[in-house]
Amino acid sequence: MAQFTNNFWGIVIILEHEDVDTVTTLAKQGASTSAFIAAALPGLGTVVAGGVAAYLTAETALISSLDNGNGVYLTTPYWAPGIFIPTSRPLEKIGLPPDWATRNSGKFRTEDSSDLLSYDIQPNAIGPEAVEFKLAGQKASMWKKTLVLRDGEGGSWNITIDPSGGVMEAHNGLWTHQVGNGQSLSLYKAKQFGLMTWVLDISHLENLAAGSRVTFTWLQS
C-alpha cells in the first residue's frame, strides 16, 4: 500500500510493487492515475498528489523499469517542489510478515535502509490481562527512537528510548482485548537535526497471546 513520509531532503512517496503495477495498468488503459493517488495517499495534499499523478502518468516506463520487485521511492525536494526523483526500493524485505506474531523471534528492516531490528516474543511474561511492548537499543551511540503504541480505540502512547542519552529501553502495554482492534504500531527515529521521522508501521497484532512481552530491539541504525 502506498505511503509517504519525509526526510531531510523532502517528501518521500513510497510505492510498493503492487502500486507500480496499478499505475502501469492505468497508463496502458490511457486512464488517469489521479484518482488512484488521491485514494492511496489521502493525507498528501491536493497539489503534491496532483504532481505525483502527473509525474507517474508521464514517466510510467521509467518507474516500471526501476521497480525490481519491491517498488520505488519518489522524492520531491523541499527546495524544488514539482520535481520528482525516482529510486528503486531495496530488494530486502521491509517490515514484518502477516504471521510474525505467531513466531518466537525474527529480524526485519524499515524504510530506512540503514536500520536492522529484531523482535522477540516471550510468552507468559506478565499477567494474562495484558500484552507488554518493549523497545530497546543495542548501541549506546544510537539516537532517539520511538514506538507509537495505539489501542485501536483512539488512544496512543509513545514508548521512547534515547541510547545516546542513557535511556536504553522502555516499555508499555495494551489490555489483551485491545490487540485485536486492527490497529498498527509505528516506529520513528531521530534523523538529521534530531527530527523524528516515521520509518515503519507494524500491524497484525491480533495473534499475540495474552500475557506476552514483545521486545523490539534496534540493532543497527
PyMOL commands that set and color helices and strands:
alter all, ss='L'
color gray80, all
select helices_A, chain A and resi 17-28+34-40+46-58+60-66+100-102+163-165+176-180+192-194
alter helices_A, ss='H'
color red, helices_A
select strands_A, chain A and resi 3-6+10-15+72-77+85-88+105-108+116-122+130-137+145-150+156-161+169-175+185-190+196-202+213-220
alter strands_A, ss='S'
color yellow, strands_A
deselect
rebuild
show_as cartoon
